[in-house]
Amino acid sequence: MTIISLLLLASLLPHLTFTARANVGIVNGKEAKPHSRPYMVAVQVKEQHICGGFLISDRFVMTAAHCRENESSLIVFMMIIIISLLLLASLLPPLTFTDHVNVGIVNGREAKPHSRPYMVSVQKNWLHTCGGFLASDEFVLTAAHCQEKYSETLTVVVGAHDLKNKTEDSVCIGVKSYHKHPNFTKEPVMNDIMLLRLEKKLTQNEKVNWISIPVKEEEIEVHSVCSVASWGRLDTNGSLSSRLMETHVKIMNNAECENEWGQDDYSVSEMMCTYGNGGSCTGDSGGPLVCGKIAVSVTSFGDADLCNSPEHPEVYMKVSAYLPWIHKFTGNVY
């Protein structure tokens, strides 16, 4: 059955081709960076481009009504797409690597349980609100905006993978003291970093451990492959994930990121950006950007209207830029 489906799908592929790169385009425009606008589609009749369009969900494209001048040809074209997608869907089960697919970081995957023992869920009233990570046996690093008011009480869940699973021996710990960076501002978001001192020191085990932070201020090489993880939304309007999700991202050129966000909203010395197919969303703030085995940054903010936006990349606070402030509370933790 799988072989037959592949052969049928291959027979339809010529009808699904999109326009090749050519010397045509928007008037007085420039060629877009390849795949920087993954929502774009070419609406075609007989393999010829007639209109643009864009994906608004996993099944729907929005375009202009007048594009449907040749109704019969377009119906055939859309039927080919639908049949091809159905055939492709029939192949998906053998290609699935995890049973839990409808959860997590945008375009991410479920993390191997307890493979990131430094991850914590920062919670309000027993509900996940932010990510965070253990920087020592009693300090958690997270984003300052995760505590909206100074009077808010936060708790930290350690040793968790599935926040709904009450049998996995995760532990909820109170916060003894809150240390927001003194220069933190909400508008624009600057110095968005906070230390939480836990009510008790932790003991290392296979589910609970802290991660190293940088020992000095230095830049991460552009295009380096790093990772992010948390329990945030799977898309802009999606629900929070109960299981820890992760995805790979790449380090973006800092000057390019400043150009995307503007000098008023972006600090080259204190921030960094990532790009890639996956990324962070609401509920992922405070989680670490991990390069190698080091937590180099704290997840801070992104496009308010679109998670993992290609126009406005995710922004992180560089841990190395705040080492003197961190060590004032934690001592020389590495």
SULFENQUI-V527207 format. One record per residue. N is the residue number from 1. PSI is psi in degrees with one decimal (999 if undefined). Layout:
N,PSI  N,PSI
This chain:
1,-42.8  2,-43.8  3,-43.8  4,-43.1  5,-40.9  6,-41.3  7,-42.5  8,-41.9  9,-40.9  10,-35.0  11,-22.4  12,-14.3  13,-38.4  14,-31.2  15,-14.3  16,3.4  17,145.7  18,172.4  19,138.1  20,164.2  21,129.4  22,172.4  23,55.3  24,164.4  25,-172.0  26,141.0  27,129.0  28,30.5  29,-165.7  30,155.0  31,131.3  32,153.1  33,129.1  34,126.3  35,18.5  36,-12.5  37,73.1  38,-8.8  39,-11.2  40,141.6  41,156.9  42,120.8  43,124.6  44,156.0  45,122.8  46,45.5  47,14.8  48,130.1  49,129.5  50,-28.1  51,161.6  52,176.8  53,174.4  54,147.7  55,128.1  56,-4.6  57,-173.1  58,-5.2  59,-10.5  60,139.4  61,137.4  62,134.4  63,-174.2  64,145.3  65,-34.7  66,-9.6  67,-13.4  68,47.3  69,-46.2  70,86.5  71,-43.8  72,-41.8  73,-40.6  74,-35.3  75,-44.7  76,-44.6  77,-44.5  78,-35.2  79,-39.2  80,-43.7  81,-47.2  82,-45.8  83,-40.6  84,-41.2  85,-39.6  86,-41.1  87,-41.7  88,-40.1  89,-33.8  90,-17.9  91,-10.7  92,-42.5  93,-44.3  94,-18.6  95,1.9  96,131.2  97,-9.9  98,149.7  99,-15.8  100,91.8  101,-22.6  102,44.4  103,149.3  104,-167.6  105,148.9  106,127.2  107,35.0  108,-166.2  109,159.5  110,131.7  111,151.5  112,128.6  113,125.4  114,20.1  115,-12.2  116,74.2  117,-7.7  118,-12.1  119,138.7  120,154.2  121,116.9  122,124.7  123,153.6  124,127.1  125,41.3  126,14.1  127,138.5  128,131.3  129,-28.0  130,161.1  131,177.4  132,173.8  133,149.3  134,122.1  135,-12.8  136,-169.3  137,-4.8  138,4.5  139,137.5  140,134.8  141,134.7  142,-172.0  143,142.2  144,-32.6  145,-7.5  146,-19.3  147,98.0  148,-37.8  149,145.9  150,-22.4  151,-9.2  152,140.0  153,125.4  154,152.8  155,161.8  156,127.7  157,122.7  158,156.2  159,20.5  160,152.0  161,-57.3  162,111.2  163,-18.0  164,-10.6  165,107.5  166,2.1  167,5.6  168,11.3  169,26.5  170,157.3  171,133.4  172,124.7  173,139.4  174,163.1  175,124.4  176,-41.5  177,149.3  178,133.8  179,86.8  180,147.8  181,134.6  182,-21.6  183,18.2  184,133.6  185,149.6  186,-34.7  187,104.4  188,163.2  189,115.5  190,147.5  191,44.9  192,73.1  193,143.3  194,142.2  195,134.1  196,123.5  197,121.4  198,157.5  199,-21.1  200,153.1  201,149.1  202,154.7  203,132.3  204,138.4  205,-173.3  206,-18.4  207,-15.8  208,120.3  209,157.3  210,162.2  211,150.4  212,149.8  213,166.0  214,151.6  215,-15.6  216,166.9  217,120.4  218,158.4  219,144.8  220,135.6  221,134.8  222,140.1  223,5.1  224,142.2  225,120.6  226,-168.3  227,155.0  228,155.7  229,150.4  230,-169.9  231,28.4  232,-169.0  233,151.5  234,-19.5  235,179.9  236,-43.0  237,17.6  238,179.9  239,161.6  240,149.8  241,139.3  242,-21.9  243,149.2  244,128.0  245,158.7  246,159.1  247,157.7  248,144.9  249,166.5  250,146.9  251,132.3  252,150.6  253,129.0  254,-36.1  255,-37.9  256,-39.0  257,-41.3  258,-37.9  259,-36.7  260,-40.5  261,-27.7  262,149.9  263,-27.6  264,-25.7  265,-3.9  266,131.8  267,113.1  268,-36.0  269,-22.6  270,-7.7  271,164.3  272,160.5  273,161.9  274,163.5  275,165.5  276,178.9  277,-31.5  278,171.4  279,-170.6  280,161.8  281,-174.0  282,130.1  283,-9.4  284,-11.1  285,143.6  286,-19.0  287,164.5  288,147.6  289,115.4  290,123.0  291,118.4  292,-120.3  293,24.5  294,134.9  295,102.0  296,-20.6  297,164.0  298,126.5  299,128.5  300,-67.8  301,168.0  302,-161.9  303,125.6  304,-21.4  305,-13.1  306,112.4  307,142.4  308,41.3  309,133.9  310,-23.8  311,-33.5  312,92.4  313,158.7  314,142.7  315,139.7  316,149.7  317,123.9  318,122.3  319,-38.0  320,-26.0  321,-12.8  322,17.6  323,-46.2  324,-41.3  325,-43.1  326,-47.1  327,-21.6  328,-30.4  329,-36.8  330,-13.5  331,-166.6  332,77.8  333,127.6  334,999
